[in-house]
Amino acid sequence: MSDALEVNDSSLQALASYLQKTLEPASRHEAEAFLNKLEQSQNFGQLVLQLIATKSFDLHIRFAASLLFKNFVRRNWVSDDYSGDSNISLADREAIKSRVVDLMTISEAKIQLQISDAVTQIADSDFPQKWQGLVPELVGKLNPNDFVTNNGLLQTAHSIFQRWRPLYPTDNLFTEIKIALESFCDPYRQVFLATDTMIQANAQNGPQLKVLFETLYLLTEIFHDLTCHDIPDFFVTHLQEFMGLLHKYMIYDNPLIQGDDEDAPGPILQVKASICEIVELFSMRYEEDFVTLPEFIQTSWTLLTTLGLEQRNDILVSKAMSFLTSVVKTGRHKDLFNSTEILSQLSEKIILPNMGLRETDEELFEDEPIDYIRRDLEGSDSETRRRAATELVRGLLDQYPTEVTGIITNYIQHYLQRYNTNITENWKDKDAALFLLTSIAAKSVGAQFGARETNAEVNILDFFEKNVIPDLNAPVEGAIHPILKVDAIKYLYTFRGQFTKEQLLVGLPLLVRHLESSSYAVYTYAAICIERILFMRAAGTSGPMLFSSDDIAPHAEALISNLFRLIELGRTPEKLAENDYLMKCVMRVILTVREKMLPLVSLSLARLTHIVQAVSSNPSNPKFNHYVFESIGALIRFICTSNPGAASQFENLLFPPFNQILQQDIAEFTPYVFQLFSQLLSFNTETELSPQYQSMIGPLVQPSVWQQQGNIPALVKLLQAYFIKGSSWIVANNQLEPVLGIFQKLVSSKINDHHAFELLTTIIETVPMSILGVYMKHVLVLLLTRLQNHKTDKFKKGFVNFSYYYMALEKEGTGPDAYWDLYETVQAGLFVTFLKSIWLTEAQKVSGRIERKTCAVALIRLLTGSKKVTEGTNFDAVWPSIMTALVKFFEAPEDVKGASKDAEEDADLYAIDIEETGYQAQFSQLTTASGAKSDPVATILDPKQFLVEGLVRFNQQYPGRFQHGQMQLQPETQHHLSTYLASAGVSL
């Protein structure tokens, strides 16, 4: 923590001056750097709040200060490291919390919003334990006569409470909700009632109604927050009153606040959509208390049959249909819909009108095709009419499968007949038919594997042959509307799991030819479908990949050349990186074709490096970037594995653009570059570090490069590769101590401590203990100090795994006795203390195949190969305890044998999928650049066999000791141990 700032006029003037400079391009960078440094000073947060509160400063300066404060809180309120001082002192935190809510209530609207965000971030960390006065302060400032201020307070409360919605219910969560409710409920009800009264009194006052409906919207959202896990007693008591108010505004209308925008929902529509979410929740969770449910069902039906097709109604229509879907799915109200007449009316009046393609959809298809695709495939259309209507159809299918299938099938035939009378004019009819068919045929659809559950009453393949194949076979351009091309491709995409491998191989060339379409949407859907087909496994969601390199290699050149051509149609960095679907398809082709990419590797690598250089000026699409680097990693992996000499060619091609990225410090790309450097170094065939790698080590150990969190995992992997390749050069060139300094920094961080253990184990494996030994006491003290002062479950796990690793390793200066001696240099008897209190008690918690095998081997070495145990006075004190822990460990359900997992790892490599594994903004692991996890005891395949062999040697070296130790074991442990010996045909 830097020196304290004075909160006075001169400090305020200086801060305002620097904020002004951040708004001017010429001085922005320097001013931001100064403020970033200044925010480490004590009283900084208080100084910024004072500037916001000082109305004599211009509004734009105070608004800039509010943004600065919000970002200051985001960056510093929660400390990442256990390095001593927190980022913000306790005194500053308390001072900020004592003032920030009050300041929010008296600030202008746009400043209020920023402060509200900051309060929410503070509450995420401190509420309720460290900020018990927050909710009482919020409700204490609610004012029945000041709805502008109320909206700021309610927005803050909603931001705090809404995080409860997705959480799993726990005792701690219910305690937090209870604390919030204690002081919130009654003032909340009073504001709700006052808002209702004011709305009636201001029925002709449009501006005032707009403010009041903002209040009402927040009140309904908070109602949802507070009841998302259970109905509090207060709400049970007043439930009919609240439900009456909700229904009142479900049917409320006033042209003064309908909104002028035909595309965006007005205040009334937003409130009604929020109410629909509430009644959906109550219909699913609290139906016994929800006595007015039929009234809301009828109101929703009326809304859905009277609302127009304007885009501003979309959210309400989708929410109302979602509510009806939830009612239908429960099955408890089957009688409401259980007639062909009602189901037909539901289909005709609600489902079909909302299934049709609208003019706005066509405009989006033509003008913003990437948005059309994302809305369609990624679930960002969750609030569109088509998606909601489809879910309603599937809900009805669950209850009335035969009736609904028959009704919808009749409409499908009607649409197809009308299409066939004039395929040019009536193309929308076929679009509707295909959409309806998918809605009744695919009962469960996922992006990963398409339709997993289908309707047995629909012949999917027959429909495909009669209505889809002709569209796929039609000329790519001009024969039919591009949307019908997309529909045909999407049909194959959705039902790909219903086709055999042979059928898909026949269909693949049809998809490849559509990469030549001039329609952005058509060629993108073709790429998406190809990528998902190549992602398929032989047994649904498991088993080996369905397509081999031999299957796809004949299509590789056409695929790769077309995909790169389409990507490079983008003339700006942003447009080039816009279509991540195309790049994902490139990656999938490489992953599938593997080493057979050799004839195309030069072409592919040149195009990929060109793309990297082009988009580096503005890395705007993280997914696209990830797929680019994953593709490069895949080429390196497959080509260098089959042709080791190719590594130097990859280095020659990649070093120039990669070094340029590092020189320009492109934060989005540097983690990828470090990972690929690590991969290249691992494939390098030279016996020592080449000059180009030697020149990099100096910059890699500079503290500045480790300041970016996203770099750290990749840098650790790269340093590990350096030690594996050239530890002797690192030692000879005095780079060991700087690396140990990095280890010290990592071990102090709760985020990065596991990387510290990764780095340390590699150093121990590769550097002779005759050199490293002088540092090991200091290393151990660092670990023990962290364990004593700032222990976390994660660090404790890492420490236990490291200890077993050190004892299991068979290398000079390691093993159980070396580890024992190391502890004795710190304090006599310390090893036995840790053995009994931590290592043996935590052994059962060790997870991971290699980690568990290492743990078993370490315990066996202690039992059968440690002179400290067998020859000293510690035998009776520790040997029986170690054997008991080992037997218990063996009898745990997890396997500890060293069976090869190469096939599984290979399958994981095939199946890279960000949508499944998740993309991380700070650091995203390149699967193709990941090496197999190092096994320190790789030569030991069966630990039980290793135990038996060790006990035989032990018994020969120390006759009678085994029998003496065995007598001290519990009968159950003796039984299991005898079983191990008997299974190996050994008797001791």
N, C-alpha and C positions, 0 to 999 in steps of 0.2 A: 504494500500500500504506500503510495507516494505521500508527500507532505499535504497537510490539510489546506483546502482553499478557503479564503475569506469570502463570506457571503455579504458583499457590500456593493456600493454603486460602481466602483471602478471595475470590480470583477464582472458585474453584470454588463457593463459597457464593452468590456473586452470579449466576453462570450458572444454578445450580440454582433460584434464586429466580425468574429470568425464565422458565425452562422450566415451573415451576409455574404462572406467570401465563398461559402459552400454553394451559394446560388449563382455564382459567376464562373463560367467555364474556365477562365484563365487561372483562377486561384483555387478552384474547387478541390483538386487533389491534395494540395499542400494543407488547406484548411481542414479537410477531413482527417488527414493523418495527424495533425496537431490535436484535434478533438478526441480522436481515438486514444491518443496517449494521455490526454488530460483526464479522461474518464476513469483512470485508475486512481485518481486523487480522492482523498477523503472530502466529503461535503459536495462532491460534484453533482450528485442527484438533487441535493437540496438547492444548489445554485441554479440548476436548470428549472426546477419548479418555481423558484422565485422569479425567474425571468418570465415564465409563462404567466405568472400572476400579476406582473407589473404592466398595467394597461397603458403606460406611457410609451412603451415600445410598439412599433408598427405591428399590425396583425400578422403580416407575412413572416416577421422574425419570430413572433411568439408561436406561430404554427410550426415553423422549422424547429423551434425548441421542443415542441410537443412530440414531433417525430424523433428528435434526438433522444428525448427521455424514454420513449417507447423502445427504441432500439438499445439504449443503454440498459434498460431492465432486461430485455431479451438476452443480451450478451452476457450480463454479469450477475443477475440475481441468483441463479443456481450455479454454484462453483463446480467445475468439472474435476478439479484436482484436489488431492490431499497434500498440498504443498505448504501448508501453514496457514497464512491469512486467507480469508474469503475475499472474493472479488469486491464485495461491498461490505463495509464494516457493520457490525451489529447496531451501533449507534445510528449510522446513516439509514439502515433499513427501518429502524423504528421511527426515525424522524420522517422518512418518506411516507410510511404507512399512516402516520398520524395526520398527514396533511393532504394526501393525494385525493381522497374521496371528496373532501370539501372543495378543493380546487376544481375538480371535475364538474361539480354542480354549478359553479359560477362562471365557467368558461363558455366561449362561443361554441356553436354546434360542431364545427369541424375539428376544433381543438379537443372538445369533449370526447369525440370519437377516439382520438389517439390515446388520451389518458385512460379511457375506458379499457382499451386494449392492454395498456400497461397494468392496470389494476387486475385484469383477468390473468395476466401472466404471473403477477405476484401471488394471486390467490391459488394458482395451480401448485405453487410450491408451499405456501404458508397456511392456507385455509384448510381446516379450521384450527389446527393445533397452535400455530404461531400467529394467528390473526383472528382471534375469537370475537373481536369487536367489529369485524367487517360488516356482517349482515345487520346487526343493530344500527350501525352508522348509516347504512344504505336506507333502511326503512325509516330511520329517524328523520331523514331529509325528504321523504316523500311528502308532497304538498298537494292537497286536493284542488288547489287553485293555480298550480303552475305545472302544466302538463309537458312543457318543453323540458324542464328540469327532470320531471318524472321519467321521461323517455330515456334520458341519459342514465339515470339510476337503474331503471328496469332493464335497459340493454346490458348494463354491467352485470346485474343479477342473472340475466339469462345466459350471458357468456360463461359465468361461473357454473351455473346449474346444468347447462346442456351437456357438459362433459360426462354427466352421470348416465346419459341415455345408453351408450353402447357398452358400458362397463358390466362385468359379471357381478351379480349381487353377492356381497360379503358383509360380514359384521362391521368391518371398518367403514364400508360405504354407507350402510344404514345409520351408523353413528354420525357420519358427516351430514347426511340428509336430515337427521333428527335435530342436530345443532342448528342447521339453517332454518328449519321449520319453527323452532321455538319462538323466534322473534319476528318471523316473516309472515305467518299465515294471516293473522287478523288485519294488519295494515294492507296486505295484498288484497284481501276481500274488500276492504273499505275503498281502495283505489278502483277496484273493478266496478263496484256499485256507483262510485262517483263518476267514473267514465261513462257508464251507461246513462246516468242522469244527464250529464253534459251533452251527450250525443243527441238525446231527445230535445234538450233545450236549444241546441244549435243546428236543428234540422235544415235551416235555410242559410247557414254560415259555412260556405265551402272551405275557406282557409282554416277555420277552427276545426271543422270536421276532419280535415286531413291530418292535423296534429293528433286529434282524439283517436282516429283509427290506427295511427302508428302506435299509440298507447295500447289500444285494444289488441292489436297484433302481438305486441310483446307480452301482454297479459295471457293470451291464449298459448303462446309458446312456453311461458313459464309454467302454466297449468300442466302442459305436457311434461316439462322437466320434472316437476314435483310429484307427478303420479307415474313416472315411467317404470318404477320397480314395485310400487305398492301404493294403495290409496291411504294417505295419512288420515288419522282419526278426524282431524278438522275438516277434511274434504268429504269424508263419509257423512259427517253431520250436515254439511251444507251442499251435498251433492245435487239434490234436486234443484236448489237455487242456481248453482253453477250451470247445470245442464239446461235449465230454462233459459239462462242468458246465452249459452252457446247456440241453442236452437233458434233463439230470437235473431241472432246475427247470421245464422245459416240462411234465413229467408229474408234478411234485411236488404233493402235496395234504396238507393238515392242517387239520382243522376248527377248530383253535384260532385260526387267523388268516384264516378265510374272510371275516370282517367281518360286522357285525351289520346294516349298512344294505343294504337290497335295491336301492337306487338307485345307490349309489356302489361302485366296485370296491374290493375289499380288497387287502391287500399282495401276496398270491399272484397275483391277476389282473393287477395292475400289472406285476409282474415278467414274467409270461408274455407280456403285450402288448409289453413292451420287447424281449423275446427274438424275438418275431415280426418286429419291425422290423429286427433284426439279420440274421436269416436271409433276409428279403426283400432286404436290401442285398447279402448274399453271393450269393444266387441270381442277381442281376442283374449284379454286378460281378466276383465272384471264384469263379465256378462251378468252375473247374479245381481250385482248392484245397479246395472244399467237397465232400468225398467223402461226407459223411453227409447230403447233401441229401435222398435218398429217405426216410431215417428221419424227418426233420423234416416231409416232405410227409405221410407216414402219420400222424404224431402230430397234425398240424394237422387232417387229415380226421377223426380220432377226436374231437378237441376239438369240432369244429363239429357233429358228429352227436350229441354227448352233453351239451353245455352247454344249460341251460334258457333260456327266453325272458326271464328276469329282467333288468331294466335294468342291473344291476351287471356283467353279462357283455358288454354291448354293445361296449366298447372292445376286449376280447380277440377277440370274434367278428369285428369289422370288421378288426382287424389280421391275424388268421389268414386271412380271406378275401382280404385284400390280398396276403398272401404267396402264396397259391395263384394269384391273378391274375397275379402277376409270373412265376411258374413257367410258367403257361399261355402268356403273351404271348411269351416268348422263343422258343417253338416247338421248343426242343431236347428237350422231353420229351413230344412229341405221343403217343408210344406209351403213356404212362401213362393217357391219357384217350381214346384213339382207338378207342372202340367205343360203339355206341348204348346198350348196357347201362350202361356206366360214366357216360356223359353223362346218361342218364336218372336214375341214382342221384344224381349230383351235383345235378341239377335238383330232384329230389324231396326229398332229405334235407338239402340245404344252401341252395340258392337260394330255393325256394318258402317254406320256413318263415321265412326272414329278409326276405322281400318283403312279408309280410302286415302290415296295419295293426293295431297293438296298442292295448290299453286306454290305455296311457300316451300314445300319439299322439293318441287322441281327447280325452283330458283336456287335453293341451296345445293342441289345436285350439280347444277351448271356453274354457279358462281363460286361456291366454296366446297368443292367435292371432298376435301380432307375432313371438313367438319361434318358433312353428311355421313361419311364412313365411320368416323369416331362415334357419332351419335347412334349409329345403327349397331355397331359391333362391340363397343366398349361399355355399353350400359349408361353412357351419358345421356341416352334418350329415356332414362328411367321415368321422366315426367312428361313423356310424349304420349299422345293419344294412342298411337299404334301399339306401343309397348304395354300400356295399361289395358287396352282392349284384348290383347293377346293373353295377358295374365288372367283376365276375367274369363275368357274362353277356357283356359286350362283349369281354372277353378271349377267351372261348371262341368267340365269333362270328368273331374274327380267324382262328382256326385251323380251325374246323369250321362254316362259315356255314350250309350247307344242313341239316346234322343238328340243330344247335342251334335254328335258326329253326323247323324242323318240330316239335321236342319242345315248345318254348315255345308255339308256335301252338296245339298240341293242348290245352295247359293253359288258354290264353286262351279257347278255344271252350268248354271245360268250365266255366270260371268264368262266362262270359256266359250259358250255358244255365241254370245254377243260379240266376243273378240273375233271369232272365226268369220263372222259376217263382214268384218272390215278391219283387218289387222293393223292398218295404218291409223285409222281414226280411233279405234276402240282399244288401243294398247293398254290403257289404264285398267280395263276390265281384267286382262290377264294378270297384270300386276296384283290386283286385288285377289284374284283366284289363287295365285301362288302364295300370297301372304296368309290367306285364310287356310290353305292346305297345310302350311307349316304350323299354324297355330293349333290345329287339331291333331296333326300327325306327331309332332314333337312335344311330348308331355314334360320333358325336362331337357333343357339346353344349357350347355356351358361353353365358354370360349375355349377351354382346353381341349375338349374332345367332342364337341358338337352335341347332337341329340343322343343322350344316354338311355332315355326311356321313350318308347314310341307307342302309338295307339295301334293296337292289333287290328282294329277295324278299318285301317287305312292301308292300302297297298302302295307303299312308298316307291318301290322299284317300278311298278307298272306306270304310275303317274310320271316318273322320271323318263321312261322310254317314250311315252306318248306326248308329253308336253314340255319336257326340258331338253332332251337330247336334240330335237329339231332346232332349238334356239342356239345351242352350243355349236351345232354343225353349220348354222347359217353364216354367211360371210361376216367377217369381223366388223366391217363398216357398212352402214347404209341399209341393211336388210330389215332390221327391226330396231325399235327404239333402244338406246343405250341402257335405259333402266331395266328393260326386259333381259338384256344381256347380263346385267348385274344380278337380277333375280335368278337367272338360270345358274350362274356361278355360285350364288349364295345357297341355292338348293343343294348343290353338291357339297358345299362347305358345311352346311348344317347336318346333312345326313351321311357324311363321309363314313361314319362308323357302321353304316348298314350295307356298305359295298364290300365285295371281296378285294383282295390285293390285285387280282388279275383285272377286275373291272376298273379299279382305280388307275392301273397302269395303262389301260386303253384310254381312259379319260384324260390322262396327264397331257398328251400332246394337244388336246383341245384347249386346255388351259394355257399351255405355253404360247399357242398362236394368238391368244387374246392379250398377251404382253405387247403385241404390235398395234393394239387399238390406239386411236387418237384420243379416246375418252379417258380422262384422268381416273374416273371412278372405275371404269371397266378394267383397265390394266392393273389398278391397285387391288381390286377384289380378286383378280386372277392370281396376283402375287400372294395375297393373304391365303387363298384356298390352297395353292401349291405348298406354301410353308406349313399350313396345318396338316396337310396330307403327309408330308415328309416327317412331321412330328409324331405320327401315329405309331402305336406299339402293336405288337402281334396279338396281344391278349387284352385289348381294351385299354385300361389305364395302367397296366403293368406288363412285365415281360420285355423281351428284346424289341428293338425298333423294327417296324414292319418292313421298311425298305432298306436295302443294302446299297453299298457303293456301286455294285454291279448293275443294280436296277436303274440307278439314276445317272450314272456316268455318261450314257449315250445322249442325254438331254442337257448335260452340264454346260456345254459351250453356248447353246442357244439361250439357256436360262441366264447365265452370267453376263453375256454380252448385252442382252435385252435389258436386264435389270440395271446395269450400270448406265446404259444409254438413257433410260428413263429417269434415273436419279440425277444425271447430269443435265437434264432439261432445265433444272433450276439454275437461274443466272445470278442469283445473289446467295450469300452464305445461308440466309434464312430459308430461302426457297429450296436450296440444295438439301438442307437437313430436315425439311418439312415432313417428308414421307418416310417415317421410320418403318412402315410395313414393307417397303421395297428393300430396305437394308436388312431387315430381319430375314427376308427371303434369301438374300445373298448369303447371310450367315448360315441359314439352314441348309442351303445347297452345299456349302463347303463342309459343314459337319457331316452331311450324309455321304458325299462323294469321297471325302477324306484324302488318302494318299493318291487317289486317281485324279486329283486336281493338278498333278505335276505339269501336264501340258499347258495348263491355264494359269500357273502360279505367277509368272512374270506379268501377264496382262492384269490379273486380279490385284496383285500387290501395287502395281503402278497406279491403278485407278483408286485403290483405297488410300494410298499415301497422298494422292492428289486431292481427294475429298477431305482428308484430315487437314491439309494445309489450307484448303479453301474455306472450311467452316471454322478454323481456329480464330479468325478475326471476330467471330460472334457465335460462340457455341450455344445455340438457342434451343436445341432439342436433345435432352439428356438420353432418351431412349435411342435415338438415331446414333449418337456418339458411341453409346455402349456397344451397339451392334457392329459399328465400324471396327472398334478395337477388338471385339470378340472375334470378328472375321480374320483380322490380322493374326491374333493368337492361334486361331484354328489352323491357318496355313503354316505357321511356324511349327506347330505341334505335329501335324501329320506329315509334312514334307521332311522335316528334320529327323523324325523318328525313322522314316523309311530310307532317308538319304542324309546321313549325318554330316556329310561335307557341305550341305546346303546352308548350314548355319552362318558361315562367313559371308555368303551372298546376301542373306537376309540382313546381316549387320551392315553391309555396305549400302544397302538400299534404305534401311530404316534409321541409321544413326543421324544423317543430316537433318531430316524433318523432325526427329525426336529431340535432338539437341536444340533445334530452333524453338520448339515448344517450351523446353526448360529455360532457355535464355529469356523468352518472352513471359515466363511465369504464368502460363495459361492454366489457372487453377482447376478448371473442369477437366483438363487433359493430363496434367502431371501424374495423378495416381495411376492412370492407365499406362503411361510411358514407363514409369518405374516398374510396373508389373511385367511389361513386355521386355524391358532390359533384363529383369531377373530370369525370365524364360529363355531369352537368347543366351545369357551367360551359362545357364544350365545345359544348353545344347552345344556350347562352344567346345570344339574338339582339341584345342591347344592345351598343353600340359600346365601352363601358367597363365596368369592374367596378361592379356594383350595390352599394349600401350594405351589403346583407346579406353579400355576399362580402368587402367591404372590412373589415367588423368581425371576420371570421374570421382574417385573415392574422396578426394579432398572436399569438394563441394557437398558431397552427400552427408558428411559428418558435421557440417556447419549448423548451428542452432536454428538459423533462419528458415531452412528448408523443412524443419520439423514443427514449425509453428502452425502450419495448416493441417488440421486434424485429418483431412482426407488423404494426405500424403502418408501418414504414419504406417498403416498396415502394409502398404506397398513398399515403403522404404525398408521396413523390417525384413520383408521377404527378399528384397534386393541385397541387403547386407548379409543375410543368411547365405545367399548364392555366392557372394564375394568370399565368405569364409570357407565355404565348401570347395570353391575353386582355387583360392589363393591365400589361405590363412598365413602361410609362411611369409608371403610378400607383405601382407598387412602388418605383421609383427615387425618385420625388418625395416619397414618404412614408418614406424612409430605411430601407427593408426589404431593400435589396440586400445590405448587409454581414451582417445576421443570416443570410440565406440562404447566403452564401458561408461563414459559420461552420459551417453544417450540412454544406456540401460538404466542408469540412476534416475534420469528424468522420467522415463517411462514407468518405472516401478512406483513412483510417487503419485501416479495418476490413476484414479479409479476407472477411467475409460480405457486406458492403454496398458494397465498392468499385465494383462495376459500376453501382450506383445513383448513385454520385458522378459517373460519366461521363455517365449519362443526364441528370442535373440540369445538369451543366456545359454540355453541348451545347445544351440548350434555352436556357440563359442567354445563350450566345454568339450563338445565332440571333436572339434577341429584344431584347437590350440593345445599343444603339449602342456601338461600340468606343471612341468618344470618351469614354464614361462608364466602360466596363468596363476599358479599357486600363490604367488605373492599378493594377488588381488582378492583371493577368495574369502579371507576373513572379513574384509571390508564389504564384499558382496553379501555375505551372510548377515552381517550387522544391519545392512540396509533392509534386507528381507525381514529380519526379526523386529526391527524398529517399526516398519510399516505394519507388521502383524499385530504388534502390541498397541500402537497408537491409533491406527485407522483401518482396523480389520473389517473387511466385507466378506460375504459368502463367496463371491467370485475370487477374491484374492486368496482366501483360505484354501479354496479348491486348487488354484494354481500352485500355491505353496506345497500342498500335499502331493500333487502330481510331480512337481519338480523334485521333491525329496525322494520319492520312489524312483524317479528317473535316475538320480545321482547314485542311488544304492544299487540299481539294477545294471547300470552301465559297466561293461567289462573293459576298462581302459586304465592305464597307469594313473594313479592319483584319484580314482573314483572307486565306487563300491561301498559297502556298508561300513567297513573299518575306516576308510578315508573320510567318509562323511562324519563318522563318530569323532575322529580326531579333530576335524574342523570345528565341531561344536565345543570340544574341550578347550580350544584356544580362546573361546569367548567366555565360557564359564564351566567349571567342573560339574559333571553330572547332568549337564543340560540335555545331552542326547537322550538319555533314558527318560527324562521328563517329557520331552516332545514325543518320544516313541509311545509312551503310555497314554498321554493326555490328548494327542492329536492324531498321529499317524495311524495307530491301530483302531482308534474309535472312528476315524473318517474313512477307513479302507472300504467299507461297504458302500460308500457314496460315490466312489470313483466310477466314472462312466466313460464309454468309448472303448472299442475293441482293443486298440493298441494300448491305451492308458491302463485298462484293466489287466492286460497281459503283463505290462511293465510292473504294475503293482504286485502281481503274484510273484514275478521273478525276483523283485526286490526282497519280498518277505522270505522267499526260499533261500536267497543268498545270506540273509541274516541268520536263518535257522541252520544252514548247513555249511556256510563258508566264512562266517565271521569269527575271528579269533577273540574279538572283544566279548562276544556272547559265550563262546564255548570254553575259553581258557581262563576267563576271569571269574570274578565273584558274582557276575550278573546272570549266570545261567538260570538258576531257580527263579530269579526275579523277573526275567523277561522271556525265556524260551517257551514256557507253556503258554504265555499270553500271545506270543507271535504265532504259534502253531494253531491256537484256538481261532485267532483272527483269520488265518489263512484258510482253514477248513471251512469256516463260515463264509468266507469269500467265494470258495469253490462251489459251495452249495447254493449260492445265489443263482437266480434264474439266468442271468446274462452269461453268454459264452465268452470264455477267455482264451480259447484256442486261436492260434495264428493262421487260420484258414485264409486262403487268398481271396481278396475282394475285388480283384482287377475287373472282373466282368461287370460287377455292379457299378464301379467307378466309371467304366467305359460307357455304360448305359446312361449314367448321369450326364456325361459329357455330351452325348447325343441330344439329351433332352433339355438343354439350356432353354429357360423360358422366364423372362423377367416378370411376366404376369403371374407366374406361379411362385417364384422365389422372392420377388420384391426388388424394386430398385431403390437404392439408398443415395440420397443427394450428395452426402459428403464423400462416401467411398463405396464403390460397387465392385465386388470381386469379379475378375475375369475367370470364368470357369475353364476356358481353354488354356489359360496361362498357369493354372494351379497344378502343382506337382502332387504326387502321392505323398501322404503323410509319412514322415520318417519313423521307422520302427527301430528303436534302440536295441531291441532284443530279437531281431529278425531271425536269428539262427535257431531260436527256441520256438518250436511249433506247438508243443503241448506242455503247458506248465505242470500238469499233474505228473507227466512222465519225467520232467525235469526235477520235480520234487523227489520222486522215487530214486532217481539216479543220484541226487545229492545226498539223500539219507543213507544210501548204500555206502558212499564214500565217507560220510560222516561217521557211520557205525564202524567202518574199518579203521578210521583215524583215531576215534575216541570210543573204544569198546565200553559198552555199558551205559554210555551217556544217553543214547536214544531211549533205552528202556527206563532209565531214571526219569527222563522228561515225560515219557508217555504215561507213566503212573500218575503224574500230576494233572493229567487232562480229564475232563468230564467224560463219562461213558459214551455219550453221543459223539463227541469229537474223536474218541478212540475208535469207535465203530467205523466212522467215515475214513479215518486214516488207514485202518486195517483193510478196508475195501480197496483203497487206492493201491496198496502194496500187493494185495491178492490179485487185482486185475492185471498187474504187471508181472505176476508170477514171482514175486519177491517175498521172502520171509526174513524178518530181522529179529 
